[in-house]
Amino acid sequence: MEIDFKNLTIADLHIHSRFSRACSKNIDFKNLSKYAKIKGLNLLGTGDFTHPAWLEEIKKLNEKKGLYYYEDFPFVISGEVSLMYTQGKGRRIHLVMLVPSTEIVDKINSYLDTKGRRDYDGRPIFKISCEEFTKEMMRIDKNIEIIPAHCMTPWFGIFGSETGFDSLKEAFGNEEENVHAVESGMSADPEMLQHFSFLNDKAILSFSDSHSFWPWRLGREATIFNKIETYNNLINQIRKKSFLATIETFPEYGKYHYDGHRLCNFSCSPEETKKLKGICPKCGKPLTIGVEYRVEELTNQETDENPNKKPFYKLLPLHELIALGKASSLSSQKTWGVYNNLTEKFGNELNTLLNVNKEDLIRELPEDNLLVDLILKNREGKLKIKPGYDGEYGVLESGEKQEKLF
């Protein structure tokens, strides 16, 4: 499927503001909209609506039909909360929320103020269960969308090996019917999640969880919708599973795809983990169990049994390919020079990665056979990657040369 950027909406609805920890201090709506356009995105989440200072800036945007515009670029109000509580064992779960209006935001924040503080971080922590939280959100407004974030990661994913659950029903109880989608996260892709029968009636979405506005972060994962002009249209496409596709990074690039110990510089496949009985051979402590192992644990069907399969694209951001092809860093002038030339010539990054044919790439990059090859292999899902583990990103392997990306 060639992506028609004029008639589709490519959305990244899980991002953060400068008020979240470990995020760029230069994040504002001007930079977000500028680089979203360069990336090829045409809808963003605001992120962090629970933070009082960021909410003041959200309220300066121009609202139209539930979308909030910075100049001509639309945002949907979004945020993330961290729920930490005990249910059988300690649970740490991240949930993304989409919200129809600032009036509803004020009601949500009033409720959260009865549970704790919101002003210390853009992703605040509350001692509330998933079920209780969802129940209270539905009391406020049925059009609030609650999406378990990066659902497979060990520490904060709803199905994570360390603090997660074995199903949505176990996590949300009677409120499970009010959860219509999950976010795949970087260490998993839709094909992996299609092995879970308890997701057969749920949408599988992808967003970046970006901590900056730079195009190698923003939109590295995204969802392709039919044209969106209202909040209700967005929510209907999620709930009816009528969106078109998702854009994913290679799951091996995620920080938790394989099992391992970062401090021991050791990683392994699920098969090796089983042989080791889950114990690190270097330090003798339990390994951090990654996403691929966890997917095997929860698998209870073949992917063709899932009735809601959507196409998806596995892509590495263009900056990463240029940095490897040019033996340069992500933010170097050399990398930016090539990136700016390609995005100006071909309209935006995603168009360059997905649509531009080989002949046009060669014409624009006559002396860069390696970069052309990387772009085409990226498009075909044929890049070789050493899987990430225990908080370490994966590594792209290209012949004899290896470069660590992200």
Secondary structure, 3 states (H helix, E strand, C coil): CCCCCCCEEEEECCECCCCCCCCCCCCCHHHHHHHHHHHCCCEEECCCCCCHHHHHHHCCCEEECCEEEECCEEEEEEEEEEEEEECCCEEEEEEEEEECCHHHHHHHHHHHHCCCCCCCCCCCEECCCHHHHHHHHHHHCCCCEEEECCCCCCCCCCCCCCCCCCCHHHHHHHHHHHCCEEECCCCCCHHHHCCCHHHCCCEEECCCCECCCCCCCCCCCEEEEECCCCHHHHHHHHHCCCCCEEEECCHHHCCCCEEEECCCCEEECHHHHHHCCCECCCCCCECECCHHHHHHHHCCCCHHHCCCCCCEEECCCHHHHHHHHCCCCCCCHHHHHHHHHHHHHHCCHHHHHHCCCHHHHHHHCCCCHHHHHHHHHHHHCCCEEECCECCECCEEEECCEEEECC
